[in-house]
Amino acid sequence: MARYAYVNGRYVDHRQATVHIEDRGYQLADGVYEVVGVRDGRLIDEGPHIDRLDRSLRELRIGSPVSRATLGFIIRELMRRNRLRDGLVYMQITRGVARRDHAFPTTPVKPALVLTTKNTKRAEADPGPGIAVKSQPDIRWSRWPARSSSSSSSGRSRWPKPRRRRRPSSPAPRRSSRRW
């Protein structure tokens, strides 16, 4: 069975899917991603995932390449073409193609949109005996609200200053009077 990807307006064979060599997402990690789970052919929590994708795009000041309705159609068509019943839909939006430079492009650039899917086996109803685990708080969300395709600070140092959001105040950490 053929596997398809969606790349900038076209459904293409997954093996033939390509992006431009100077796409800022692949050169400078100037893009965002989102992943939506699929179970029994239905998207899991589609709305909150698309909301987060929109928020990430706003944070990085990348325009949306398609409307929400169009994105929903693209997702479902890609699922249909790939016969996806259980798995993942992976979306990546980058600032687009521009000359390699850490500074923002001076002329408007069309954002790039790539979607792929992955089939996964469905978990059994009874997975058997469990294992002991230790959980820890996930601090990634308090550090950076956007789902950037990279955590590197290389390009981020030249991004426009993010808009300030009010956060609940927290007590200041205690400082020790000891000198080491």
C-alpha positions as CSV (number, residue, x, y, z in Angstrom):
1,M,0.0,0.0,0.0
2,A,1.3,3.5,-0.9
3,R,2.0,5.9,1.9
4,Y,1.3,9.6,1.4
5,A,2.5,12.9,2.9
6,Y,1.0,16.3,2.4
7,V,3.7,18.9,1.4
8,N,2.7,22.5,0.6
9,G,-0.5,21.9,-1.2
10,R,0.1,18.5,-2.6
11,Y,-0.4,14.9,-1.5
12,V,2.7,13.0,-2.5
13,D,4.2,9.6,-2.1
14,H,5.9,9.6,1.2
15,R,9.2,8.4,-0.3
16,Q,9.2,11.3,-2.8
17,A,8.2,14.1,-0.3
18,T,10.7,16.9,-0.3
19,V,11.1,20.5,1.0
20,H,13.2,23.3,-0.4
21,I,16.9,23.3,0.9
22,E,16.5,26.8,2.2
23,D,13.3,26.2,4.2
24,R,13.9,28.1,7.5
25,G,12.4,25.2,9.5
26,Y,15.1,22.8,8.3
27,Q,17.9,25.3,8.2
28,L,17.2,27.2,11.4
29,A,14.5,25.2,13.3
30,D,12.2,28.2,12.6
31,G,8.9,26.3,12.8
32,V,6.4,24.5,15.0
33,Y,4.9,21.1,15.2
34,E,1.8,19.4,16.6
35,V,0.9,15.7,16.9
36,V,-2.7,14.4,17.1
37,G,-3.5,10.9,18.1
38,V,-6.0,8.8,16.1
39,R,-8.1,6.0,17.5
40,D,-10.8,4.1,15.5
41,G,-10.3,6.6,12.7
42,R,-11.2,9.6,14.9
43,L,-8.9,12.4,16.0
44,I,-8.3,12.5,19.7
45,D,-8.8,16.0,21.2
46,E,-8.4,17.7,17.8
47,G,-9.6,21.1,19.0
48,P,-7.1,21.6,21.8
49,H,-4.3,20.4,19.5
50,I,-5.2,22.9,16.8
51,D,-5.6,25.6,19.4
52,R,-2.0,24.9,20.6
53,L,-0.7,24.9,17.1
54,D,-2.4,28.3,16.5
55,R,-0.9,29.6,19.8
56,S,2.6,28.3,18.8
57,L,2.3,30.0,15.4
58,R,1.3,33.3,17.1
59,E,4.2,33.1,19.6
60,L,6.7,32.7,16.8
61,R,4.9,35.2,14.5
62,I,4.4,32.7,11.7
63,G,1.3,33.0,9.6
64,S,-1.0,30.0,9.2
65,P,-0.6,28.6,5.7
66,V,-4.3,27.4,5.6
67,S,-7.5,28.1,7.5
68,R,-8.6,25.8,10.4
69,A,-11.3,24.3,8.2
70,T,-8.8,23.6,5.4
71,L,-6.4,22.0,7.8
72,G,-9.1,19.8,9.1
73,F,-9.9,18.7,5.6
74,I,-6.2,18.0,4.8
75,I,-5.8,15.9,7.9
76,R,-8.9,13.8,7.2
77,E,-7.9,13.3,3.5
78,L,-4.4,12.2,4.5
79,M,-5.9,9.8,7.0
80,R,-8.2,8.4,4.3
81,R,-5.4,8.1,1.8
82,N,-3.2,6.3,4.3
83,R,-6.0,4.2,5.7
84,L,-5.2,5.5,9.2
85,R,-7.4,3.9,11.9
86,D,-5.0,4.0,14.9
87,G,-1.9,6.1,15.0
88,L,-0.7,9.7,14.7
89,V,-1.0,12.7,12.5
90,Y,2.2,14.8,12.6
91,M,2.0,18.5,11.4
92,Q,4.9,20.8,10.9
93,I,4.6,24.4,9.9
94,T,7.8,26.5,9.1
95,R,8.3,30.1,8.3
96,G,9.0,29.0,4.8
97,V,11.7,29.4,2.2
98,A,14.1,32.4,2.5
99,R,17.8,33.1,2.2
100,R,19.8,31.5,5.1
101,D,20.1,34.2,7.7
102,H,19.4,34.2,11.5
103,A,17.5,37.5,11.1
104,F,13.8,37.4,10.0
105,P,13.2,37.7,6.3
106,T,12.6,41.3,5.3
107,T,10.0,40.4,2.7
108,P,6.9,38.3,3.4
109,V,7.5,34.5,3.1
110,K,4.8,31.9,2.6
111,P,4.8,29.4,5.5
112,A,5.4,25.8,4.6
113,L,3.0,23.0,5.7
114,V,4.0,19.3,5.9
115,L,1.8,16.5,7.3
116,T,2.6,12.8,7.7
117,T,0.8,9.9,9.4
118,K,2.0,6.9,11.3
119,N,0.1,3.7,11.9
120,T,0.4,2.2,15.4
121,K,-0.9,-1.0,16.9
122,R,-3.7,-0.5,19.3
123,A,-2.9,-1.4,22.9
124,E,-4.5,-4.5,24.2
125,A,-7.4,-4.2,26.7
126,D,-5.3,-6.0,29.4
127,P,-1.6,-5.1,29.0
128,G,-0.7,-7.5,31.8
129,P,1.3,-6.7,35.0
130,G,2.6,-3.2,35.3
131,I,6.0,-1.9,36.3
132,A,7.1,0.6,39.0
133,V,7.8,4.1,37.7
134,K,8.7,7.4,39.3
135,S,7.2,10.5,37.8
136,Q,8.6,14.0,37.9
137,P,7.0,17.4,37.0
138,D,7.3,18.3,33.3
139,I,9.0,21.7,33.4
140,R,9.1,22.1,29.6
141,W,5.7,23.9,29.7
142,S,6.9,26.5,32.1
143,R,9.9,27.3,30.1
144,W,8.6,27.8,26.6
145,P,5.0,27.9,25.6
146,A,5.4,27.2,21.9
147,R,6.1,23.8,20.4
148,S,9.1,24.8,18.5
149,S,10.8,22.2,16.2
150,S,14.0,22.9,18.2
151,S,15.0,24.0,21.7
152,S,18.2,25.5,20.4
153,S,18.9,29.1,21.3
154,S,20.9,29.8,18.1
155,G,18.1,31.3,16.1
156,R,15.9,32.2,19.1
157,S,18.3,35.0,20.2
158,R,17.3,37.0,17.1
159,W,13.6,36.4,17.3
160,P,11.4,39.4,18.2
161,K,10.8,39.7,21.9
162,P,7.7,37.6,22.9
163,R,4.7,39.4,24.1
164,R,4.6,39.3,27.9
165,R,1.9,37.3,29.5
166,R,0.8,37.7,33.1
167,R,1.8,34.8,35.2
168,P,0.7,34.1,38.7
169,S,3.3,35.4,41.1
170,S,5.3,32.9,43.0
171,P,7.4,33.4,46.1
172,A,11.0,34.5,45.3
173,P,13.6,31.8,46.0
174,R,15.4,32.2,49.3
175,R,19.0,33.3,49.0
176,S,21.6,32.0,51.3
177,S,23.7,34.4,53.3
178,R,26.6,31.9,53.2
179,R,29.6,32.6,50.9
180,W,31.2,29.5,49.5
